[in-house]
């Protein structure tokens, strides 16, 4: 996996190069002179010191105008005069100014002696004034010295001296000595410098804590732009910690505040760059493009020269390339790592240029992720030139690294290595540990592509050590996956699985941190990393390690629910990620080169995986829940990969069954679509054929094993579009599958919790307290987004209600206007059987789009189902709902979401339909279903017998359109 980084450098004027308040020009510097002067020289002395004062000020002014030689000439003359008359205050100030000249021109070795001399004088003056520990001039000079250490990247020394200066400034503030506003500015500047150093050292917690200390200071000074910078920099740090929710919140606050101010468009664009980078990190390319485009437009207006950003036509082209699916999954970098950085800029021109370079970098990423690699390299090169021009060494390193990654995508690996090595040198120059880790990872990938396994592993292992050191979880996950892939190529499967497991676990920690982001962002991140999850699951299945594979795929299923509903917390099992056996833990801590295919460690992993599979928490929980359904129940989990279909069966009382069938994903998906289309067409004569074709893939390969295990009940845990397919309607050439088996749908295994029902709640042994509600007449129209709905009353729904009331006399009936939202939410909890004969739609999109229609026109959406509290409810029946409206088969997440929401209400089971079924046919099926329940038959068997009853009729209701659309979700064994 190629790592590409983005310098979303703030471009904010956080700290000017001449950051501290100008050192005061002391009138003739007489007040601070400490050596007596001869009386007969008073006039000459006054005249020459006055001249020195003006020369010093002239030198300072020339420095601000970048007249370096003129500044040095004036300051040297001033220094000579101050030294001649032993005017120590003026001498100290001039030494500081001379040092500053060399500091801003990058001549650090020449600058330091001037500052050291100035500090010695400042301390002497402070001592004479009996205040050696609270002299602002000592603090200012210390700050200059710390700046030199900072620029020389001697960070420990810089930190120590900055802290000394900070202590003095804070002491003066506490003692209320000196100009408070000036001291507050100085405190803020020092804190920002400290935070920047902590950031460079990847000590993100310390950097963040330091920025937080700046907030009261900014508030007291009403420094709104300072507040913007603090929020923005905090967002940068959160982003580098992969705390994307916090990062986005900080960026949005900064953006709102800066837009409320005048004349800070460059800062606004810099924040937009950072937001764009964050969306890259989430794999959300379309959103990144939209935000980058906003920043581009600002830079076009700010630039004094033509800014080579994207033209409108190029932006539109990128939108077309990315398309509705966000990006081409074959081109998207699965290991995308985009890193923002804290800026340290000198003036507004540099701010704008740095921002332009960052923006070009973002746009280059878009081209790269769209498969336009040559265009991407061109944009990276433009950004690189700007970084060189303004002396932004870190930006230069990041962009050079990105150029290397793009050459790698082009398959030009020698070129890639050259640029990655240049980037590595640059990162080491600026002591950027996180960047060093990324460059090493990219070098490893390039060497791996060239077949140089040893060089690849050496670089990967160095990268892994650094990413763990700096807590760069995103890059760590990529490096682990890359090592796993390399080990797969070397046929070291057990070792590869260990690394891929750990990669998944690291990514799970990141996914936990983005739970509150918008659905499309979470979904994009899931898509960008799911390759590793599914690759690992497939490898485990190929090794026969079934339970571990299910554990991994269940994490994706839980994430689907989280993406759809937002408030799915999983369980103790899912939050722990994937179990690593002790020898696997040893593998990921070992020297990779020392591993071999036949090593004792690999054998030990195979042995322990076999022995401990049944002891995994997932396995124990699964078997416990399975056995609640009886000895003849089995979990059926079909899994479709790109070129293979796995059929996983876990019987309650025997070993798991695993079958693998070679079939292309596209071919199998076409079979499902044909079958679904035939099911929904009551006049179709092809349904048996399309059903049989699917049967030969899904059931025939395991039929003998199911018979041997005497399986009667199949607990169906479908994956993706298989959720739209009722297994009951598969045809074996002689009969429908419902005539051989009972069926029960399940949601994610990790969320499965089926306590045994209490006897007092058994529908089979007690007359239930039932409520039956229906929409029987009239017409209701409404729109959800751009989609318009028109529903008419269901004439046979009234018959359904009467049937329920007839069979169960203790039934409350609600028709039309009496059936409203208030009643549904407040009254339903009092019933253990709820029958709703009304329209419902479970739509792909958001939970707010899916709804149950009340008789008076009210709607209860899928998210609001969680408001129901139904701890006593054994069964909810929705007899007229539908999925895949318009024939569009998506991932079936709405069906998964419905099942989970029902589970959360406390209800034990629900019956719903996968398409809009015949009103009359539904009435007949429900009549038979409730008659079976009254006899004491459990819910699963009652539904099966009702479906068989329709199959056995001599009329048109035999077609599976009428009976197979009804699925049972939850625990129907009672």
N, C-alpha and C positions, 0 to 999 in steps of 0.2 A: 504494500500500500504506500503510495507516494504521499509525502507530507508537503503541503504547500502553506506557507505562512503569509500573513498580511500585516504589514506595518500600518495599523490604523492609528498612527501617531497623532497625538492630540492636535498639534498645530496651535495650541493655545499659548498665550503669553503667560505661562505659569511663572517663569523666572527670567528676568532679563539678565544679560551677561553682566551688566553693571546693575546688580539687583538691589543693593542696599541704598538707603538714602545718601545723597551726596554728602561727603564729609564737610562739615561746616567750615566756612572760610572765617578764621578767627581774625578779628580786626587787629591787624599788625602783629597778631600772635603774641602780644605782650603779656596778656593775662596768664599764659602758661609758661613763661620763661622761668628758668630755675637758676640761671647763672647771673651774678651782678654784672652791670655794664659800666664802663668808664663814663664819667659825667661829661667830659669834653667831647665825646663822640656821639652825644645824644642826637644831634641834628642829622648827622650822616647815617647813624643807625636807623633812625625813623624813616629817613628817605629811602634807604636801600631795602628795609623790610617792607615798606609800602610797595616798592617796585617788585619785590619777591612775591607779595600777595597777589598782585595783578598778573605776574607771570604764571603763578600757580593756577590761577583761575583761567588764564588764557590757554594754558596747557590742557586743562580739563575740558574746556570748550572745544579745542582742536580735536581732542580724543572723541568727543561726541560726533564730530563731523568727519571722522575717519581720516583726519590729517595726522597720521602717525608720526612722521618725522618732525613736523612742526610741534606736535605735542611734546615729544621727547626733548627738543631743543629748548622750549620754554621751561619745561619742568626741571631740566638740568641746571639752567641759569638760576631758577628760583631756589633749587636745593643748595647751590653754592652760596647764595646770599644768606639763606636761613642758617646754614652751618657756620658761615663767617661770624654771624652775630649771636650764635648759640640760641636761636629762636626755635626751641625744641618742638613746640606745637606745630609750627609751620613745616619744620623738617619732617616730622612724622607724617603729616598730611601729604606732602610732596612725594615722600618715599612710597606711600600707598598708591598715589596716582601713577607714579612711574611703574610700579609693579603691575598696576591695572593695564597699562599700555601693553606690556609684554604678555599679560594674561589673555587679553582679548585677541592678540595676534598669534596666540598659540605657542609663544616662546616661554614655556613654563619654567625651564631651568633658570632663565634670566629673571623671571618675575620673582621667584621665591626669595632671593637675598634681599630685595627691597622690602618685602613684607616682613621678613624676619627682623631687619633693622628697625622698621617702623614699630613692630610689636615690642621690641626691647625699650624703645623710647616711651611708647604708650604706657607700659607698665611702670617705668620710672616716674613718669608724671603722675600716674595714679597713686603711687606710693607716697610721693611728696604731698599729694592732696588727701592723704589718709583714707583713701577709698580704693585699695588695690583690687578688690573683687567685684566692684560695681561701677566700672568705668565703661561708658558706651564705646569710647574710641578703642579700647582694648578689644571689645567684642567685634567691632567692625573689622579690625585688622585680623583677628582670628578667623573671621568669616572669609576674608580674602585668602588666607593661607589654606583654609579648608577647600576653597574653590580650586586652588592649584592642585591639591591632592586629588580632588574629584576629577579634574580634567586629565590628570596623569593616571587615572584609574587606580589610585592607591586608596581604595575605599575604606579599609579599616582606619587608616590615619585620618581621612576626611571625616568619617563619622565621629571620631574622638574629638576633633577640633570643633566641628559644628556643635557638638553637645556642650563644649565649654562656652562657646558664644551664646548658645541658647540659655544656658544657666544664668549668664550675666544679664541678658535681656529680660528674662523672667524675674530676676532679683530686682532689677530697676522698676519693673512694672508693679511688683508687689510692694516695694518701698515708695511707690509713687514719686520717683525721681525722674526728671527729664520730661521731654515731650512725649505724652502717652501715644499719640497717633503714630509718631515716628517709630517708637519702640514696638508698637503692635505690628507695623509693617515689617520691621526687622525680624520679629519673632515668626511671622508668617513665611517670610522668605527662607529662613533657616529650616523651618519645618518642611517646606516644600522640597528643599534640597535633600534633607534627610530621607524623605519619602521616596524621592527619585533614586537615591542610592540603594535603598532597600529593594526597590523594584528591580533595578539592574541586577542585584544579587539574587533575585527570585525569592526574596523574603517577603512574600505577599502579605502575610498577616501583620508584620511590623509596618509595612508601607501603608496598609489600610488604616491601622491604628493611628499612625502619624497624621494622615489626612483628616481623620476624625477630630484630632486635636485642633485643627485649623478652623473648624466650624464656628466655635464661639468667637474667635478672633474676627472672622469675616462678618459675623452678625453684628458685633459691636461697632465695626467700622462701616456698616451698611455697604459692604463690598460685594455687590451682587455678581459681578463678573468673577470675582474670586470664588464665590459660592458655586458658580457654574463650573469653574475649573476643578474644584474639590469633588463635586458630584461626578464630573466626567472622568477624572482620574480614578475615583473609586470604582466607577463602572469598568474601567480598563483592568483594574486589579481583579475584580470579580470575574471578568471574562477569562483572565488567565488562570483563575482557579476553577474554571468550568462551572462557576456559579452563574449560569446564564440568566436566570430569573432576576437575581439581584442586579446583575449588570444592566439588563434592559431597563429595569426600574430606575436605576441611577442615571442612565443615558436619557431616558424620557424626561425625568425631572430637570436635568441640565438643559435639554432642548427647549422645554417649555419656558424656563427662566430666561435663557438667552434670547428667545424670540420676543420676550416682553421688554427687552432693552433696545436701545438705539445703537446702530453702527457696529455690531459685532457679528457680521455675516460670516467672516472667516472662522470664528469660533463655532458658529452654527454648522458650517460645512464640515468642520473637523469632527463634531459630534456625530453628524450623519455618517461620516466615514466609519466611525467606530461601530455604529449600529449596523451598517452594511457588513462589516467584518464579522459581527456576531451572527448574523444570519448565514454567512458562509459556514461558520463553525457548525451550525445546525443542519447544513445541507439544504438550506432554504434559498436556492439560487434566485428564484423569481423575485422574492421580497428583497434580497440583497441588491438586485438590479434596480428596483424601484427607488431604493434609498440612495444608492450610488448616483443615480441619475439626478436626484435632487441636489446632491453635493456638486455634481458637475456643473449644473446651471449656475450655482453661486460662484464657482471659480471662474466661469466664463465672464461674469460681471465684474469680478474683483481684479482680474489679471490686467496688468498694464501692457502685456503683449499677448499674441494669439496663443490661447491655451489649447493644446492638442487633445482635448477630451473627445467623447463620442458625439457624433452628429446624430440628429434625430433619426435618420434612416438606419444608422447602425444600432441605435437603441431598439428600434422596432425589429430589426433583424434578430437581435439577441432574444427578444421576447418570443419571436417565432421559433427560434431554435430550441429554447427552453420548453415552450409549449405548455399544455395544461398539466402535464405530469411533472412539472417543475424542472426536470432536466433529464437528459438521456441517461438511463441507469447504467448503460455500458460505458459511458464516458465520465460519469461522476466519480470524483476521487473518494473512494470509500475510507480513506485515511485522512481526510481533510483536517488540517489543524491551522487555524487562522489566529494569529496572535497580535493583539494590540500592544502599544507601548506608551510609556509616559514620555512626553516631550520636554525639551529644555531649549527653548528657542530665544533668539536674541532680539528680533524686531518683527514688525508686521510683515515686511516683505518676505522674511524667512517663513513666517507663519503661513502665508498664502502659498509659497512655493512648496513647503512641506506638505500642506494639505493637497495641493495639486498632485504631487507625487503619490501620496496615499490613495487618492482617488483613481489615478491611473492604475495603481496596483489592484484595486478592487475590480476595475473594469477588465483588467487582464485576466483575473481569476474567472470572470464570467466567460470570457472567450475560451479559456482553457477548459472549463467545465462543460462548454458547449461543443468541444471537439475542434475548435478553431485555434490550433496550437501556434501556427506561425503568427497569426494576428496577436495572440497573447504575448508571445515573445517580444513583438514590436512594442507593445504597450509597457511591458516590464522594462525594456531597455530605455524607453523615454523616462520612466520613473527613476531608473538607475542614474541617468545623467543628472537629473535634478538633485538627487541625494548627494551625488559627488559635488555638485556646484555649491550646495549649502553646507557641506561637511557633515552630513548626517550619517555617521558610520554604521549605526544599527540598521537604519533604513537601507543602506547600501548592502549590508549583509543579507537581510531578509529578501530583498529583490533578487540578488544574485542567486540565492538558494532557490527561489521560485523559478528563475530561468532554467536552472538545472533540472528541476522537477518537470518542467514543461518539455524540455528536450527528452527526458526519460519517457514521457507519454508519446513522443514522436518515435520512440525506439532508438534514439541516438544516445546510447548509454555512455560512450566515451566522452561526448560533449557534456552530458549530465554530470559525470564524475568531475570533470574539470571545474564546472561552475560550483558544484557542492564543496569542493576542496577550497575554492576561493572564498566561499561563504563561511566555511569553517574557520579559515584564517581570520576573517573579519570578525566573526563572533568572539573568537578567542582574544582578539585585539581589544574589543570593548568589554570583555569578560561577561558576556551574556551566556549564562549557563543553559537557560532554556533553549536558546537558539542553537547552541552547540549540540544539544541533544537531538534537535530536529535535523540538523545537517548530517550528523552521524547516522541517523536513521535513514535519511535519503541516500547517503553514500552506500549504506548496506544494501538498500533496495537495488541501486544501480549495479553494484557488484554481483548481486544475486542474479540479475537479469543477464549478466555477461557470463554466468556460470562459475564465477570465482567464489565458491562457497566459504572458504576460510576467511577471505577479506570481508565478506558480507556478515558473517557471524561476529567477527572481531568488532566491526562497527556497531552492529546491533547491540552487543553486550555493553559497550561503552555508553551507547545511547540509553539503554535501559537503566543503567546505574544513575545517569544524570537525571532522567525524567523522574525517577523515584526521589532523588535528592531534592529536586525543586518542586515536587508535587504536581507535575504536569501530567494529569491523568489522561488527557486526550491523546497526547503523543505516546505515553506509556502503553495505552491500549493498542495503538497502531503497531508499535514495535513488537509487542507480544504476539500479535496476529501475524506479523511479517516473519518472525522466527518460526511460528507454527507452520506457516506455508513452506518455508525452507525445509523444515524437518519432514513435511509430507513428501516433498520432492525426493528427499533422501530415504524414503520408506521407513522413517522412524516414527511410526504412527502413534505409539503410546506417548512419546515425548511431545509430539505435535499436539495431541489432544490436551495435554497438560497446559501448554502455552496458550492454546485457544480458549480453554476454560478460564484461565486467569484474565485473558483479554476481555471475555464476556463479563466477568465479575467487575472489572474496572469500569466498563461501559455501563454496567448496572448502577454504579455509584453516580455516574454522570446523569443517567436517566432519572434517578431519584431527585436530582437537584433541579430538573427542568419540568417537574410535574405541573407547575402552575402557569407555564407558558401557553399561548394559544394552541389550539389543536393542530393547526397546519404546521406549526413549528416543531411540535413534538413528533408529529408524523414524519416530517422531513428528516429529522434526526434518526428516527427509527429506521427509515428506509436507507439512510446512509450507512448504518452499521449492521443491518439485519443479515447482510451477506455472511458476516463472520458467524452469527448465531446459526444460520441454516447450514453453513459449511460444516460447522462442528457437529451439529445434530446428525447430519448425513454420515459423517465419519463414524460417530458412535453407533449408529444403526448398522453400518457396514461391519462393525466389530461385534455386533450382537449385544451392545450395551444399551438395551432398550429404555430402561427407566431413566438413565442419565439423559438420553436424547429427548425423552418426553419432558424432562425437567427444564431443559434449555428452550424447547419450542413453547413451553407453557409461559416462559418469561415474555416471549413475543406476544402471546395471546393476552396475557395480563396487560401488556403495554397497549395492545389494540383497544382494550376496554378503557384504559386510562386516557388514551388519545381521544376516544369517543365521548366518554362521560366526565373526564377530568378529575373526579374525586374517588377513583378506585385506589385503595390503599394496599391492595394485595393482602398477603398474610405473612405470618412469621416465616413460612417456608420460602415464599418468593423474595422477601427482602434480603435473605441470606445469599441469594445468587446460586451459583453452582458449587456443589461439593467437590473439594479437592482432596483426594486421598493423600495420606502422608508421603508416599514415594513420589506422587505428582508434585507435591510442594517442594520436595527435594530436587526434582528435575528443574523446576523454574528458578531455583537458586544455584544450580550447578553450572559449570563451564560447558557451554553447548557443544564445543568441539570434542569434549570427552565422551559424549553420548554415542552409542552405536546401536545398530538395529537389533542385535542379539544380546545386548547388555543385560546384566542381572537386574538392573533397575527396571527395564522394560518388562521383563518376565514377572517381576514382582508386581508391577502395576496391573498386568493382565490377571494375575492371580487374585489380587486384592479386589479389583473391580468385579470379578466373578463372585467372590465370597461375600462382598459387602453390598452388592446391588439390592438385596432384599432388606438390608438394614438402613438404607437411605431414608430420610424423613419422608421424602416424596413417595417412596415405595410403600412404607408402612401405612401412611395416610391413605394412599390409593387402595391398597388391599382392604383396609378397614372399611372404607366406604363401599367398596365393591361387595364385600360380604354381607352388607346390610340388605343387598338386593337378592341374596340367596346364592346357593352353590352353583346354580346354572346360569349365572350372569357373567358377562364379559364386556370389558371396555374395548371399543373399536375406534382406532385412531388412524385414519388414512392420511398420508402426508405426501404431497406432490412437490417434486423438485423439478429442475429444468429438464432432465432427461430420464427421470426415474420416479416411480410411484412405490412408496413403502406402505405396506399394510401391517399395522401393529395391533395385535389382539392380546389383551391381558385377562385371562380367565380368573375367576374368583378362587379357584382351587387347583390350578395347575400352572406350569411355567408359561411365560409369555411366548406368543407366536409371532414370527416376523417373516414377511414375504416381500420380495422385491420384484417389480415388474418394469421392464424397459418400455418407456413410452415418453414421447416428447410432451412437455407441459402444454404447448399450444394444441396438440392433437387431443389430449384428454379434456382440455377446456372446451373444445368444440363439441365433444361428445356430451358434456354436461349441458351446454347451451341447447343442443338439439333435443335432448331429453326434457329439459324444462319447458321448451316451446311446445312439445307434443303433450306434455302433462296439462298445460293450460288451455289446450284446444280440445274441447269435449267431442268434437267431430273428427279428431285425428285417428286414422287407422294405423298410423306408424308407431304409436306409442310402445307397443310390445317390442318392435324391432330396436328402437333407440334405447329402450330400457334394457333389453337383453345385451346390447353391445356394452353398456356401462356395467352390467352385472358381471360380465366376463373379466373385467378388470378389478372390480371392487370386492366381489364376493366369491366367485368361483375359485380363485387361488387359495382361499382359506376355508372353503366349504368342508373339506374332509376333516380338518382340524377342529372346526366348530362342532361337527357331528361327533367326533371322538370325545371331545370334552363335554358332550351333551348340553351344549349351550342352547338356551331357550330365549334369553333376554339379552339384547344387544344395547349397551349404553354407548350412544353415538357421540363422539367428540370431534365433529368435522372441522376441517381447516379451510379457510378462504372460501372460494365459491362453492365448495361442497356443502356449505351451510344452506344453500338454496335447494338442495336435492333431498327429497324424502326417501330414505332407504326402503321404506315399506313398499314403494312402487317399483322396485327393481323386479325384473321378470326373469325367471331361470329357464324359460322355454316351456314350462308346464304350468307354473303357478306364480302368483305374486309373492314377494318375500314376506309380506305381512301374514300370509297363510302358513309360514314356517316359524317366524320369530315374532317376539314382542320388541318394541323399541322405546327408548327413552333418550332424549337429547340432553347433553351436558354442556356447561360453560367451561371455563378454564379449570384445569385440575387443581392448580394451586389455590383456587378460591372455593374449591368444593368442600362443603361441610354439610353433611346430611345426618343430623341426630335422629335416632329412631323415634318415630311418632309415638305420642302417648296414647294409651288405649282409649282414653276418654275422647280423643279427637278422631278416632277411626270412622271414616265415612262408611266403611263396610259393616260396622256393627251398631251404628247409631243413626237415627234420623237427623241429618244435618240441619243446622239453622242456615237457611239459604236466602239469598237475595238475587232476584232476576230483573235486569233492566234492559230496555230495548228502545230503539229508534224505529218507529213503525210507519210514520207518515210525514208528508211535507218534504221540503227541499231545503238544503243548507249549502251555501256557497261561501267560499273564502279563498284567500291566496296565502301561500307561504313563499316568500321571495317572489320569483318570477313565475312560479308554478301555481295555476289556478285549479281549485277542486270544486266539484259539484256532486253532492250526495243526496240521494232520495231515500225516503223511508223504506224499510224492508218489510213487506207485507207478511212474510212467513215468520218474521221475528216475533210477532205476537203469539203465533202458535208455539214457538220455542218456549216462551215465557209460560204459557199455559201448561205445556208439557212438564216443565220443571215443577210448577206449582201442584200439578196433579200427582206427580210421582212423590214429591216431598211436600206434604201439606203445610209444613211450617216454613213457608216461603213468603218473603216480602216482595211485592211486584212494583216496579217503577216504569211507567211508560212515558215516552216523549218528554214533555216539559217537566215532569216530576223527576226525571233523570238528569241531574245537573252536577256541576263540579263540587258544590258544597256538600251535597249528600255523599258523593263518591269519596271525598277526603275524610269526612267526619263520621260517616255511618258504617262504611264497609268493614271496619275493624271488628265489628260486632258479629260478623258472620264467618262461618267456616266453609261455605260454598258460595262463590260469586260467579254469576253467569251474565255476560254482557253481550247481547245480540245487537251489535251496532258496528258501524264502520271503524276501522283502525288501519293505520298505515305505518309500517316501519321502513323508513326511507334512508337510503345512503346519503350521508351529509352530516348533520349534527343532531343530537338528541332532541333539540327544540323543533326540528322538522318532523320527527315521528310523533304520532298522536293517537289517542283514543277519542272518538267523537261522542259527546254526550247527546242525549235526546233533545235537549233544548238548544243545541248549537255550541255549547261550551266545548273546549278541547283541553285535554290533559296530555301534555307532551311527555316524551319518554324520560326526560330528566326529572320531571315532577312526580313520576311514579315513586321516587324515593320518599316522597312525603307520606305515602301510605304506610301505615303500621298495621301489619296483618299477622300477628304472632299466632292467632288461632285459626287462620285460614289454611285449609288443606288443599283447596283447588280454586284457581281462577280460570274461567273459560272465556275466550274472546272468539266468538264464532264467525266473525265477518271481517277479518283483517287481511292484510296483504303485504308482501315485500317485493322488492325489485320493480317498483312502479315504472311503467313504460318499457318493461322488458330489459332494463339495464342491470346486469349482474356485476356487482362490485366485489368487495371482500367479505360481505355478509356480516360486517361488524354491527349492523343494526339488529340482526337476529341475536348475536352474541350479547349485545347491550340489553335487549329486552329480557333475555333469560337471566342476566345478572341482576337487573333492576328488580325483577320479580323475586329473585332469591333474597335480595336485601330487604324486601318488605317483611320478610318472615314467613311468607306463604311457602308451602311445601312444593307446590307444582303449579304449572300453568299449561293450558292448551291454547294454541293459536294456529292460524292458517298461513301458509306461505304465499297464497294468492287469493284473489276474490273468488270465492266458491259460490256455486248455485245456491240461491236463497232456499229453494225447496229441498235441494239435496242436503243442505246443512240441517234443515229441520228434521228430515228423516234420520240423519246420522245421530243428531242429539237425542232424539226420541229413544233410539236403540241404546245409546251410550248411558243415559240416565237410568234406563230400565235395568241395565247390567249393574250399575252402582247400587241400585236399590236391593238387588239380590245379594249384595255383600261382596261382589267382585271388586278387586282393587282397580285403581285408576288405569294402570297400564293395560291390563287385560280387558277392562271395559271399553277402552278406545279401540283395541284390536278387534274385539268381537263386533263392535259397531261397524268398523270398516269392512270386516268380512261379511256382515249382513248386507251391506250395499253391493258388494261383489256378487253375492248369491242371488240378488234380485233378478227377475226375468226382463227388466226394462233397461233403459239407457243409463241408469245410475251405476252400472258396473264399471264404467270408465274411471280410471284413477283420478281424473279431474275432480270428481265429486267427493272422493273419500281420502286420497293420499296427502292432500295439502295440510291436513291437521297433524301437528307435531306436539309431543308432550315434552316440556322442558322442566327439569328439576327432579324431584323424587316422587315418582308415581307408583311406588311399590306398596302404598297403603290405601 
